[in-house]
Amino acid sequence: MEVLKIATAGSVDDGKSTLIGRLLYDTRSLTIDKIEAIEKASKRNGLEYLDFSLATDGLVAEREQGITIDVAHIYFSTRNKSYIIADTPGHVEYTRNMVTGASTSQASIILIDARKGVIEQTYRHFFINNLLRVKEVIVAVNKMDLVNYSEKVYNEIVADFKELQQRSDFKGQKINFIPVSALWGENIAESSSAMSWYDGETVLEHLEKLKAEDFTEETQARFSVQTVIRPKTEAFHDFRGYAGKITGSSLKVGDEVTVLPSLTTSTIKDIYFFDEKFEEAQAGSSVTITLTDDINVARGDMLVKTGELPQQTKELKATVCWMDGKPLVPGAKYVLQHNTNDVLAKVTQIEGRISTNFEGLTQANSLQLNEIGQVALKLSKALFADNFENQQENGRFILIDTQTNTTAGVGFVK
């Protein structure tokens, strides 16, 4: 079944968790015991309605405070497809969580409180969706019930957001606006009779129309070797396969490939998925590949079609979202993990801090927790990377603190 990955974004109390909980309820994705627990908790809290945010807020602190703190991944299905929703927190201090949630998403839902309209956090959420090149954005103007379902208020918010959209440098993005009341299920799965002036799709109707294949742009094929498979059995005594995931575009038997970084060439002999052979494997497939030549290939190497090599460089310029409490400063050293390859990286320059209000770069000597900036890095050995704009999978990396082994930042190659 087709799978669609969605991220949510919104300021505190805009109703992200409620909207997701309502989607789960309306698609009958909540178990009976979960619904009963929500009913009991809602009554205990003195509410006359079901608090659907309880369906997604898993941490005790989230339930107690009524806010989302960490990224939660929620799964539900309809007859047409399966969905994975990243419920991300809306606080400024959780920018890193927003980036994490949106980094693998194909679509995004940005919530706006109809009473507040477009605010600073809306800029931040839209900026992150632009940074990560999320192609499909639903702007859900929530809590319409609290503004008497006013068409005028809705139109003003749409106009304000369209002005914000003009600041974006990502022109391949589609934006759809939907007025909703997540609490009462208005325009979530069912059309709202209270907003008869709106004749567009509900949130679920729009999601059902999206196709995962529409978000896949064919780029140059990349195959990062995760592990070398050498079975210790008599039947496969001479078998040597390379397991990993294909990105960019398909690979097929007979393709001439170049192994990086050795630059040796060979031809794809077989493509296996478990114990089955295929003539071709599409981007996104995790497979095992064998080559016609017995050449040296190890974990961290990359197979690409001959003539389609990524840039080879020992110096990178990248956009970095900083995720560590210890600031990023020039001269600091980190392990840069790019796909299955690790290299030592030194920060040579912080070119500037990026304003999430689309106001460009400002001078900075460091990047603090949750800040985003342009950074120059020098590497201990050459890396084969693509510009993130052209090949997202091969154009991103993480920085790992050499002392604590924590993920300190995520970067996107310029």
Stockholm file with secondary structure:
# STOCKHOLM 1.0

chainA/1-414         MEVLKIATAGSVDDGKSTLIGRLLYDTRSLTIDKIEAIEKASKRNGLEYLDFSLATDGLVAEREQGITIDVAHIYFSTRNKSYIIADTPGHVEYTRNMVTGASTSQASIILIDARKGVIEQTYRHFFINNLLRVKEVIVAVNKMDLVNYSEKVYNEIVADFKELQQRSDFKGQKINFIPVSALWGENIAESSSAMSWYDGETVLEHLEKLKAEDFTEETQARFSVQTVIRPKTEAFHDFRGYAGKITGSSLKVGDEVTVLPSLTTSTIKDIYFFDEKFEEAQAGSSVTITLTDDINVARGDMLVKTGELPQQTKELKATVCWMDGKPLVPGAKYVLQHNTNDVLAKVTQIEGRISTNFEGLTQANSLQLNEIGQVALKLSKALFADNFENQQENGRFILIDTQTNTTAGVGFVK
#=GR chainA/1-414 SS CCEEEEEEECCTTSCHHHHHHHHHHHTTCSCHHHHHHHHHHHHHTTCSSCCGGGGTCCSHHHHHHTSCCSCEEEEEECSSCEEEEEECCCSGGGHHHHHHHHTTCSEEEEEEETTTCSCHHHHHHHHHHHHTTCCEEEEEEECGGGGTTCHHHHHHHHHHHHHHHTTCSCTTCEEEEEECBTTTTBTTTBCCSTTTTCCSCCHHHHHHHCCGGGGCCCCCCEEEEEEEECCCSSTTTTCCEEEEEEESSCEETTCEEEEETTTEEEEEEEEEETTEEESEECTTCEEEEEESSCCCCCTTCEEEETTCCCEEEEEEEEEEEECCSSCBCTTCEEEEEETTEEEEEEEEEEEEEECTTSCCEECCSCBCTTCEEEEEEEEEEEEEECCTTTCTGGGEEEEEETTTCCEEEEEEEC
#=GC SS_cons         CCEEEEEEECCTTSCHHHHHHHHHHHTTCSCHHHHHHHHHHHHHTTCSSCCGGGGTCCSHHHHHHTSCCSCEEEEEECSSCEEEEEECCCSGGGHHHHHHHHTTCSEEEEEEETTTCSCHHHHHHHHHHHHTTCCEEEEEEECGGGGTTCHHHHHHHHHHHHHHHTTCSCTTCEEEEEECBTTTTBTTTBCCSTTTTCCSCCHHHHHHHCCGGGGCCCCCCEEEEEEEECCCSSTTTTCCEEEEEEESSCEETTCEEEEETTTEEEEEEEEEETTEEESEECTTCEEEEEESSCCCCCTTCEEEETTCCCEEEEEEEEEEEECCSSCBCTTCEEEEEETTEEEEEEEEEEEEEECTTSCCEECCSCBCTTCEEEEEEEEEEEEEECCTTTCTGGGEEEEEETTTCCEEEEEEEC
//
